[in-house]
Amino acid sequence: MTRMNTQKRPADGLAIRYAESDAVGDETVLLLNPWPESLFAWDTIWTRLAQTARLLAIDLPGGPKAGPSCCPLGPWACSCCA
């Protein structure tokens, strides 16, 4: 059974949270969090998907727990990021 274990990696001043499974076969599946959820939206199907491919789930900037942002709704919603 493959559990979803999260880590953080710095990118452009943000601490981006992600989860990665072990490689299975040649395929890699990128899972992006649906707004306004976090990467844990994939938790219920993570184990089943991890049996068929390498998984990489990322909390996009501006989403919950993604790290500081000038605009929590994204740059299109705030004049401070324009």
N, C-alpha and C positions, 0 to 999 in steps of 0.2 A: 504494500500500500504506500503510495506516494502522498505525503502531506504537503500542504502549501506552507512553505517557510519563507518569510519575507526578509529582505535586506534593504539597505539604503545605499545609494551611490550619489556623490555630488555631481551636479551638472549645471553649469552657468549660475552658480550661487544658490541653487536649490538642492535640497536633499530628496532625491527621487526614490520612492519606495517601489520595490519590484519583487517578484517571486519567479523562480526558475526551477524547472524540473530537470531530472536527468535526461540525457539524450536517449531516444528510442527511435531507431531507424534514421532516415535521412530528412524527414520533415520537421520543420519548426513552425509552431503556431503562435502568433502574436495576439495576445488578448488585451484589449484596451478597456479600461473601466467605463461603464455607461454612466453618464452624468446624471445625478449627483452622487453616485455610489463610488465605492473604492474597489480595488482589485479583488476584494473578498466577495464580490458578486459572483466570481467564478469558483468559489470554494466548493459548492455542492457538486460540480461536475469535474473538478480538478483531477481527482484520482482516476476517473474513467478516461478522460482525455490523455492523461500522462502515460497511459498504457499503449497509446498509438503514435505519439509524437513528442518531441521536446516542446515544452511550454515556456513562454515568457509572458508574464502579466506585468503591466506597468500602471501605476497611478499617474495619470496625466497631471501636469501643473494646473492649478486652479481647482482641482477636485479635493475631496476630503482627505486629510492627512498627507497631501502631496508636498507640503512645505509652504513657506511663506510666499505670498504673491501680492502684488499691489492691488489686484482686483480678484476677489474670490470667484466672481462669475466669468472671468476671462477678460482679455484686453478689449474685446468688442463691446463690453458692457460698461466700461469706465473711461472717463476722459483722461485719467492720470497716466494711462499707458499709451495714449495716442502719440 
